[in-house]
């Protein structure tokens, strides 16, 4: 029987080398702390941030009828602050600070997967899905206050200054309001990233098997890895109804309006029916696919380059 190997994704270890790598690895992959924010930064400044802005606007609409189109929302923002101002609305500093969300996703996912395989004896496939879930939960804790501020900025009738927004939120609802919706956020991010990593990995392994059947090299090129990320990211949009609940937990409401999860769900349904849970789904699919293409595809290329060029191949240490 011919021995085959499966190349690493940017976030996991090859099946053919996983046991060897697990046995010889002497330290966590700290380079993930650098790669994660860089990937998120690249994704946000090239359109990812503005897709978030359009999606949040769509999610906060109230009513059972048709909501404003993305084009109308775009024109509204452009009329307020011009094209550049609309494209980067709320980006400095809150959108930029969201680059920190790349740290828990890549680092926590990578390390928890390693521990589940080496210490708990989990299979590669099970460990990858579970580690994605854990990375998503870690990300939710980091990103929740930043999204709360972003939601407030998007919901404002006129552009707000960064610190003005923070002060308004804390003054009206207290500092703990920055964690409004954190429970739903943890649930949504956990499942979302579990799906992202799991499905991207499944597509990667399917492509590798197809290459082996055709007697080709099992190595995936950059475009194939981007495709794996696109598929995994698009499928992770299944968690979008939970994200709509998170956004409605965080959007500005008059003092005294209940903000617990059940009350928010009831309010959403009474205001807009089931449309309240599906609004913005289309752009969520595109945004998630684009985001995961950066994290799983481009992140792979960067991580593999660092692993190949910055480590001593004999001792497994950086030069």
Secondary structure by P-SEA (a helix, b strand, c coil): cbbbbbbbcccccccccaaaaaacccccccaaaaaaaaaaaaaaaacaaaaaaaaaaaaacccccccccaaaaaaaaaacccaaaaaaccccccccccccccccaaaaaaaaaaaaaacccccaaaaaaaaaaaaaaaaaaacaaaaaaaaaaaaccccccaaaaaaaaaacccccccccaaaaaaaaaaaaaaaaaaaaaaaaaaaaaaaaaacccccccaaaaaaaaaaaaaaaccaaaaaaaaaaacccccccccccaaaaaaaaaaaccccccccaaaaaaaaaaaaaaaacaaaaaaaaaaacccccccccccc
